[in-house]
Amino acid sequence: MWMNGRRQLEELFFKNRFKDFRWIDPKSIVVSRWVRMKCMFGCVEYGKVACCPPNTPPVDECKSFFGEYSEGVVFHFEKNVKKPEDRHEWARDVNERLLKLEREVFLAGYPKTFLLFMDSCSLCRDCAGERILCKNKRSARPPPEAMAVDVFSTVKQLGYPIEVLRDYSQTMNRYAFLLVD
């Protein structure tokens, strides 16, 4: 992407109040089978969210998907919550703002633009649980982990902070990905 294209997109990011971001070559996004296994055997949302496994492509297809893009952006978000469920309302608000940005990037001349939410979709308070039954097919997006992205390894390459949290007094570091071509 030309520098002018990046500058144009960065203006959109700032206009939409997204200030903490870094450019990434989508081919350097780390895709790993262990991430899918953690979804299957460790996530309470497995099989219950229309944008998460098993409603997402196989790991090899996810890796191929990222290879089809020339540019990517990682957005960083920090938040402290008192209880685990408090993150859902915050995530819904951020994800809705990200969707608006994705639309603006699309309209700016980037038809392949695709967003990965920073957390589970959560656009609907009660998810249909299956992609075919999704009430928001046009807006629903998977989080990076649902596409087998090793978020830890990927964002560490960019110098971003990330660690396993031991309790909710610690600051969460969440990441969304925007793929552009």
C-alpha positions as CSV (number, residue, x, y, z in Angstrom):
1,M,0.0,0.0,0.0
2,W,1.3,3.4,-0.8
3,M,2.2,5.8,2.0
4,N,-0.7,8.0,0.9
5,G,-3.1,5.1,1.4
6,R,-1.8,4.6,5.0
7,R,-2.1,8.3,5.7
8,Q,-5.6,8.3,4.4
9,L,-6.5,5.3,6.6
10,E,-4.8,6.7,9.7
11,E,-6.9,9.9,9.3
12,L,-10.0,7.7,9.5
13,F,-8.6,5.9,12.5
14,F,-8.0,9.1,14.4
15,K,-11.4,10.5,13.3
16,N,-13.0,7.5,14.9
17,R,-10.9,7.9,18.1
18,F,-8.6,4.9,17.5
19,K,-5.2,6.2,18.4
20,D,-3.3,3.1,19.6
21,F,-2.6,1.0,16.5
22,R,0.3,-0.5,14.5
23,W,0.6,-1.6,11.0
24,I,1.4,-5.3,10.4
25,D,2.1,-7.5,7.4
26,P,-0.8,-10.0,7.5
27,K,1.6,-12.8,6.5
28,S,3.3,-12.3,9.8
29,I,0.1,-12.9,11.8
30,V,0.9,-16.1,13.8
31,V,-1.8,-18.8,13.2
32,S,-1.5,-21.9,15.4
33,R,-3.5,-25.0,15.9
34,W,-3.1,-24.7,19.7
35,V,-5.3,-21.6,19.6
36,R,-8.2,-23.6,18.1
37,M,-7.6,-26.4,20.7
38,K,-7.9,-23.7,23.5
39,C,-11.2,-22.6,21.9
40,M,-12.5,-26.2,21.9
41,F,-11.2,-27.2,25.3
42,G,-11.1,-24.2,27.5
43,C,-13.6,-21.6,26.3
44,V,-17.1,-21.6,27.7
45,E,-18.4,-20.0,24.5
46,Y,-17.3,-22.9,22.2
47,G,-20.2,-23.9,20.1
48,K,-22.4,-21.2,21.5
49,V,-21.3,-18.2,19.4
50,A,-22.1,-17.8,15.7
51,C,-18.7,-16.2,15.0
52,C,-16.5,-18.6,17.0
53,P,-15.5,-22.3,16.4
54,P,-17.0,-24.6,15.2
55,N,-18.6,-21.8,13.1
56,T,-15.3,-20.6,11.6
57,P,-13.0,-22.0,8.9
58,P,-10.4,-24.7,9.6
59,V,-7.0,-23.5,10.8
60,D,-5.3,-24.0,7.4
61,E,-8.0,-21.9,5.7
62,C,-7.5,-19.2,8.3
63,K,-3.8,-19.0,7.6
64,S,-4.5,-18.8,3.8
65,F,-7.0,-16.1,4.4
66,F,-4.4,-13.8,6.0
67,G,-2.1,-14.4,3.1
68,E,-4.5,-12.8,0.7
69,Y,-4.0,-9.3,2.3
70,S,-1.1,-6.9,1.8
71,E,-1.8,-4.7,4.9
72,G,-3.1,-5.1,8.4
73,V,-3.7,-3.0,11.4
74,V,-3.7,-4.1,15.0
75,F,-5.7,-1.9,17.4
76,H,-4.9,-2.0,21.1
77,F,-7.4,-1.5,23.9
78,E,-6.9,-1.4,27.6
79,K,-9.5,-1.8,30.3
80,N,-9.9,-2.7,34.0
81,V,-13.1,-4.4,35.0
82,K,-14.4,-5.5,38.4
83,K,-16.1,-8.7,37.2
84,P,-15.6,-10.8,34.1
85,E,-19.0,-10.1,32.7
86,D,-18.4,-6.3,32.8
87,R,-16.1,-6.7,29.7
88,H,-19.1,-7.7,27.5
89,E,-20.8,-4.2,27.4
90,W,-17.4,-2.5,26.8
91,A,-16.5,-5.0,24.1
92,R,-19.9,-4.5,22.4
93,D,-19.4,-0.7,22.3
94,V,-15.8,-1.0,21.0
95,N,-16.8,-3.6,18.4
96,E,-19.7,-1.4,17.1
97,R,-17.2,1.5,16.7
98,L,-14.8,-0.8,14.9
99,L,-17.6,-1.9,12.5
100,K,-18.3,1.8,11.7
101,L,-14.6,2.2,10.9
102,E,-14.5,-1.0,8.8
103,R,-17.4,0.5,6.7
104,E,-15.6,3.8,6.3
105,V,-12.4,2.0,5.1
106,F,-14.4,0.0,2.7
107,L,-16.1,3.2,1.3
108,A,-12.6,4.8,1.0
109,G,-11.8,2.3,-1.7
110,Y,-10.7,-0.8,0.0
111,P,-13.3,-3.5,-0.9
112,K,-11.5,-6.4,0.7
113,T,-11.4,-4.8,4.2
114,F,-12.2,-7.3,6.9
115,L,-12.4,-6.8,10.7
116,L,-11.6,-9.2,13.5
117,F,-13.3,-8.0,16.7
118,M,-11.3,-7.5,19.9
119,D,-13.5,-10.0,21.8
120,S,-16.4,-12.3,21.0
121,C,-19.0,-10.8,18.7
122,S,-21.5,-9.9,21.4
123,L,-23.6,-7.7,19.1
124,C,-26.7,-9.6,20.2
125,R,-27.3,-10.1,23.9
126,D,-28.5,-13.6,23.1
127,C,-26.4,-15.2,20.3
128,A,-28.2,-17.6,18.0
129,G,-25.2,-19.9,18.4
130,E,-25.0,-20.9,14.7
131,R,-23.8,-18.8,11.8
132,I,-26.9,-19.8,9.7
133,L,-29.2,-18.5,12.5
134,C,-27.2,-15.3,13.2
135,K,-29.5,-12.2,13.4
136,N,-26.6,-9.9,12.4
137,K,-25.0,-11.7,9.5
138,R,-23.8,-8.5,7.9
139,S,-22.2,-7.1,11.0
140,A,-21.1,-10.1,13.0
141,R,-17.3,-10.7,12.9
142,P,-15.0,-13.3,14.6
143,P,-12.4,-12.4,17.1
144,P,-8.8,-13.1,16.2
145,E,-8.7,-16.3,18.3
146,A,-11.7,-17.7,16.4
147,M,-9.5,-17.5,13.3
148,A,-6.7,-19.4,15.1
149,V,-4.6,-16.2,15.6
150,D,-2.0,-16.6,18.3
151,V,-2.6,-13.1,19.6
152,F,0.2,-13.3,22.2
153,S,2.9,-14.1,19.7
154,T,1.5,-11.7,17.1
155,V,1.2,-8.6,19.2
156,K,4.5,-9.2,21.0
157,Q,6.2,-8.9,17.6
158,L,4.8,-5.4,17.5
159,G,6.0,-4.5,21.0
160,Y,2.5,-4.5,22.5
161,P,1.9,-5.6,26.1
162,I,0.1,-8.9,26.7
163,E,0.1,-11.4,29.6
164,V,-2.1,-14.0,31.2
165,L,-4.2,-12.2,33.9
166,R,-4.4,-13.8,37.3
167,D,-7.2,-11.6,38.6
168,Y,-9.5,-8.8,37.5
169,S,-7.5,-6.1,39.3
170,Q,-5.0,-6.3,36.4
171,T,-5.4,-4.3,33.2
172,M,-6.7,-6.2,30.2
173,N,-4.9,-5.7,26.9
174,R,-7.3,-6.6,24.0
175,Y,-6.6,-6.5,20.3
176,A,-8.6,-6.1,17.1
177,F,-7.3,-6.7,13.6
178,L,-8.3,-4.8,10.5
179,L,-7.2,-6.4,7.2
180,V,-6.9,-4.1,4.2
181,D,-6.1,-4.4,0.5
